[in-house]
Amino acid sequence: MSTIMKISSRNLPVLRRRGIVKGGLAGVIASGLAPTIARAEPIKLVMAHINALPESAAVAFDWQAQEVRKRSNGELDMRFFGSTLMSKELDIMNAVKSGNIAIGNPAGAAATIFPEMGVFLVPYLVRSYDQAYKMFNGAIGDQLDKTFQQKYKLKTLCFFDYGFRHFWTSKKPIVEPKDLRGAKIRVQQAKVFADTINGLGGNAVPLAWGEVISAAKSGVIDGGDLPIVNQIALKIYEVSKYCSMTFHNYGPTLNTMNLGIWESLSPAHKKIMLDTSREAQAKCRELTESVDNFDAAKKALEPKGMTVVKGDLEAFRKVAEAKIWPAYKKQYAELWDTIANFKA
């Protein structure tokens, strides 16, 4: 008859006990006696955006969400919602400020929500993509980030853009400033956009995007202005016949995160967010700039029934400098010369 002995650590030889201690956690796990180790819950980061795929920014930020999940091994659960969560820029930004969602941007309404951005929208002040990119990825962008953290409690993840604006119209192309006379042109609800159209000779009609298509169909407006990438994505060819490439307003905006949520992230997680934001910025810029030239615009829009024409940029620029610049130069005196003299 065999005898079963009760074994405790007191009965074990000293060398055996030392082996278990030396083996540490590995020894315990091997013994099958280890408790289940709870894994931290993923940090949920919801991002809302006004437009769905295949709009350029939607493509870039949808990619970013996937990349953040991958690089963080699922510790950051970033999810992108394009046009499904909220449909108005102001609602998105209020949700980010309150912390109801983590990430969002004002899309084309940046100057409405962040008046500090208005100076960059003054017609023909920003002259090229190269100039814009170097400003926003440099000291000017850094200073704006500090301002927005202090004033709005928002962390800037990256600046991006929709490119330069061009007219889309139903009755006639806009080649010279005189072509705008009497034309009712939809603008976003920031003063600089209305001042641009009125100053160049047209009649500005402020409308939220949700009202634009029906207004164009009913004749309430004769057209509007959008970057080429958005004219394609938003199917503006369904309500207009002409695209006039005038490059009159540069359209910068920014992707933001609730500052409290940002500050709660670890240094490693912050790095992932900033790295992927800069890469998403590059993707957005590539998609935007690749269609913002005459040949590319013709190729994209003319098969859809639009006629693409070149505007007289120098004629528009002279009118802008004479009629629109003086008031804004005074309003933005601190930044004006820095931007106007910035060397790309």
C-alpha positions in Angstrom: 0.0 0.0 0.0 1.6 3.3 -1.1 1.8 6.2 1.2 0.8 9.7 -0.1 3.0 12.5 1.5 1.8 16.1 1.9 4.6 18.2 0.5 5.1 21.8 1.4 8.0 24.2 0.8 9.3 23.3 4.2 9.8 19.7 3.0 11.7 20.6 -0.1 15.4 20.5 -0.2 17.1 23.9 0.0 18.4 23.6 -3.6 14.9 22.7 -4.9 13.4 25.7 -3.1 16.1 28.0 -4.5 15.4 26.7 -8.0 11.8 27.7 -7.8 12.7 31.1 -6.4 15.3 31.6 -9.1 12.9 30.5 -11.8 10.5 33.2 -10.6 7.4 33.8 -12.7 8.5 31.3 -15.4 8.6 28.6 -12.8 5.2 29.5 -11.5 3.7 29.6 -15.0 5.3 26.3 -15.9 3.7 24.8 -12.8 0.3 25.8 -14.0 -0.4 27.6 -10.7 -0.3 31.1 -12.1 -3.4 33.3 -11.8 -4.9 34.7 -15.0 -3.2 38.1 -15.7 -5.7 40.7 -16.8 -4.8 42.7 -19.9 -5.6 46.4 -19.8 -8.6 47.4 -21.8 -7.8 49.1 -25.1 -8.0 52.9 -25.2 -10.9 53.8 -27.5 -10.2 56.7 -29.8 -13.2 57.6 -31.9 -12.6 60.0 -34.8 -15.5 61.7 -36.6 -15.0 63.3 -40.1 -17.6 65.0 -42.2 -16.9 63.1 -45.4 -16.7 59.5 -46.3 -14.3 57.6 -48.5 -13.0 58.2 -51.2 -12.5 61.9 -50.1 -8.8 62.5 -49.7 -8.8 63.3 -46.0 -11.1 60.3 -45.3 -8.7 58.0 -47.1 -5.8 59.3 -45.1 -7.5 59.1 -41.7 -9.1 55.8 -42.3 -5.6 54.5 -43.0 -4.3 56.1 -39.9 -6.9 54.4 -37.7 -5.9 51.0 -39.0 -2.2 51.8 -38.6 -2.6 53.1 -35.0 -4.3 49.8 -34.0 -1.6 47.8 -35.7 1.4 49.8 -34.3 0.0 49.8 -30.7 -0.8 46.1 -30.8 -4.4 47.0 -30.2 -3.7 49.1 -27.1 -5.1 52.1 -29.0 -8.4 51.3 -30.6 -8.7 54.2 -33.0 -11.9 54.0 -35.1 -12.7 56.3 -38.1 -16.2 57.3 -38.9 -16.7 59.3 -42.1 -20.0 61.1 -42.5 -21.8 58.5 -40.3 -21.4 59.8 -36.8 -22.0 63.6 -37.3 -22.7 65.6 -40.5 -21.8 69.1 -39.4 -18.3 70.5 -38.7 -19.3 72.5 -35.7 -21.0 69.4 -34.1 -17.8 67.4 -34.6 -15.6 70.0 -33.0 -17.9 70.5 -30.1 -17.8 66.8 -29.5 -14.0 66.8 -29.5 -13.9 69.8 -27.1 -16.2 68.1 -24.7 -14.4 64.8 -24.9 -17.5 62.9 -26.2 -15.2 61.8 -29.0 -11.4 61.9 -29.1 -10.5 63.1 -32.5 -12.0 65.3 -35.2 -11.5 68.3 -37.5 -13.4 71.2 -38.8 -12.8 70.2 -42.5 -13.2 73.2 -44.7 -14.7 75.3 -41.8 -11.4 75.8 -40.0 -11.6 79.6 -40.1 -15.1 79.5 -38.7 -14.1 77.5 -35.7 -10.5 78.8 -35.4 -10.5 82.5 -36.4 -6.7 82.4 -36.1 -6.7 80.3 -39.3 -8.5 83.1 -41.3 -5.3 84.8 -42.4 -4.2 81.8 -44.4 -7.5 81.9 -46.4 -7.0 85.5 -47.6 -7.1 85.2 -51.4 -3.7 84.8 -53.0 -1.7 85.4 -49.8 -0.5 81.7 -49.7 1.1 81.3 -53.1 2.1 77.6 -53.3 1.8 74.2 -51.6 5.5 74.2 -50.8 5.1 77.5 -48.9 2.1 76.2 -47.0 3.7 72.9 -46.1 6.8 74.5 -44.7 4.8 77.0 -42.7 2.5 74.5 -41.1 5.2 71.9 -40.4 7.5 74.5 -39.0 7.5 77.3 -36.4 4.1 78.8 -37.5 2.4 75.4 -37.0 4.1 74.9 -33.6 2.9 78.3 -32.4 -0.7 77.6 -33.6 -0.6 74.3 -31.8 0.4 76.0 -28.5 -2.4 78.6 -29.0 -5.1 76.0 -29.7 -4.0 74.0 -26.6 -4.2 77.0 -24.3 -7.3 78.6 -25.9 -9.5 75.6 -27.0 -8.0 72.7 -25.0 -7.3 70.9 -28.3 -4.0 69.2 -29.4 -3.2 69.6 -33.0 -2.2 66.2 -34.5 -1.5 67.6 -37.9 -2.4 70.4 -40.3 -3.7 69.3 -43.7 -5.5 70.9 -46.6 -8.0 70.4 -49.4 -6.0 72.4 -51.8 -6.8 75.7 -53.5 -10.3 76.6 -54.3 -11.7 76.9 -57.8 -15.1 78.1 -59.0 -17.8 75.7 -60.1 -20.7 77.3 -61.9 -23.8 76.3 -64.0 -24.3 79.3 -66.4 -20.8 80.4 -67.5 -17.1 79.9 -66.7 -15.4 82.4 -64.4 -12.2 83.4 -66.4 -11.9 87.1 -65.3 -13.1 89.0 -62.3 -15.8 90.6 -64.5 -17.4 87.2 -65.0 -18.4 87.2 -61.3 -20.7 90.2 -61.7 -24.2 89.3 -60.6 -23.2 85.7 -59.9 -24.6 84.2 -56.7 -21.7 82.1 -55.3 -22.1 79.8 -52.2 -19.5 80.3 -49.6 -18.7 78.7 -46.2 -19.8 80.6 -43.2 -16.6 82.4 -42.4 -16.2 86.1 -43.1 -13.1 85.7 -45.2 -14.9 83.5 -47.8 -17.7 86.1 -48.2 -15.1 88.9 -48.4 -13.3 87.0 -51.1 -16.3 86.5 -53.4 -17.7 90.0 -52.8 -14.3 91.6 -53.2 -13.6 89.8 -56.4 -16.9 91.0 -57.9 -19.5 88.3 -57.1 -22.4 88.0 -54.6 -21.5 85.7 -51.7 -24.3 83.4 -50.4 -23.3 81.8 -47.1 -24.7 78.2 -46.8 -23.9 75.1 -44.8 -22.8 72.2 -47.1 -25.9 70.3 -46.5 -28.0 73.0 -48.3 -25.7 73.5 -51.3 -26.9 70.8 -53.7 -30.6 71.7 -53.4 -29.7 75.4 -53.7 -27.8 74.7 -56.9 -30.6 72.7 -58.4 -33.3 75.3 -57.5 -31.2 78.2 -58.8 -30.8 79.9 -55.4 -27.1 79.9 -56.2 -25.2 80.0 -59.5 -22.3 78.0 -58.2 -19.7 77.9 -55.5 -16.0 77.1 -55.0 -14.3 74.0 -54.0 -10.8 72.4 -54.4 -10.7 69.9 -57.3 -10.3 66.9 -55.0 -13.7 67.8 -53.4 -15.4 68.7 -56.7 -14.6 65.1 -57.6 -15.5 63.4 -54.3 -18.7 65.4 -53.8 -19.8 64.9 -57.4 -20.2 68.6 -58.0 -20.5 67.8 -61.7 -24.1 66.7 -61.1 -25.1 70.4 -60.5 -22.6 72.4 -62.4 -21.2 72.7 -66.0 -18.0 74.6 -65.5 -14.9 74.4 -63.4 -12.7 77.5 -63.5 -9.2 77.1 -62.1 -8.6 80.3 -60.2 -6.6 79.1 -57.1 -8.2 82.0 -55.1 -8.2 80.6 -51.5 -5.8 78.1 -50.0 -7.7 75.7 -47.7 -5.8 74.7 -44.7 -7.4 72.8 -41.8 -6.2 70.7 -38.9 -6.9 67.4 -37.2 -7.3 67.7 -33.4 -7.5 65.6 -30.3 -9.2 66.5 -27.0 -6.4 67.8 -24.8 -7.3 65.8 -21.7 -7.4 62.6 -23.7 -4.1 63.5 -25.3 -2.4 64.2 -22.0 -3.6 60.9 -20.6 -1.7 58.9 -23.2 1.7 57.4 -22.5 4.8 58.8 -24.3 4.9 55.7 -26.5 1.2 56.1 -27.5 1.7 59.9 -28.2 4.5 59.0 -30.5 2.4 56.6 -32.4 -0.4 59.2 -32.8 2.1 61.9 -34.0 4.0 59.6 -36.3 0.8 58.3 -38.0 -0.7 61.8 -38.1 2.3 63.1 -40.1 2.1 60.1 -42.4 -1.6 60.7 -42.9 -0.9 64.3 -43.6 1.5 63.3 -46.4 -1.1 61.0 -47.9 -3.8 63.7 -47.8 -1.4 66.2 -49.4 -0.5 63.8 -52.2 -4.1 63.0 -53.0 -5.1 66.6 -53.0 -2.2 68.1 -54.9 -2.1 65.3 -57.6 -5.4 66.5 -59.1 -4.9 70.3 -58.5 -3.6 71.1 -62.0 -5.3 71.9 -65.3 -4.5 68.6 -67.0 -5.5 66.4 -64.1 -8.7 68.4 -63.5 -9.7 68.0 -67.2 -9.0 64.3 -67.1 -11.1 63.9 -63.9 -14.0 66.2 -64.6 -14.6 66.5 -68.3 -15.7 62.9 -68.7 -18.4 63.8 -66.1 -19.7 66.5 -68.3 -17.9 69.6 -67.0 -15.8 72.0 -69.0 -12.5 73.0 -67.2 -11.0 76.4 -68.0 -8.0 78.4 -66.8 -8.7 81.6 -64.9 -6.6 84.8 -65.3 -4.7 84.5 -62.0 -2.9 87.8 -62.3 -6.2 89.7 -62.9 -7.8 88.1 -59.8 -4.7 88.7 -57.7 -4.6 92.4 -58.5 -8.2 92.8 -57.5 -7.6 90.8 -54.3 -4.5 92.9 -53.3 -6.4 96.2 -53.9 -9.8 95.4 -52.4 -9.4 92.6 -49.9 -5.8 92.6 -48.5 -5.8 96.0 -46.7 -8.4 95.1 -44.1 -6.9 91.7 -43.4 -3.4 93.1 -43.3 -4.5 95.4 -40.5 -6.5 92.6 -38.7 -3.6 90.1 -38.8 -0.7 92.5 -38.5 1.2 90.2 -36.3 1.3 87.3 -38.8 0.8 89.0 -42.1 4.4 90.0 -43.0 5.6 86.6 -41.8 3.3 84.8 -44.2 3.7 87.3 -47.1 7.5 87.2 -46.9 7.8 83.5 -46.2 10.3 81.9 -48.5 9.3 78.4 -49.7 
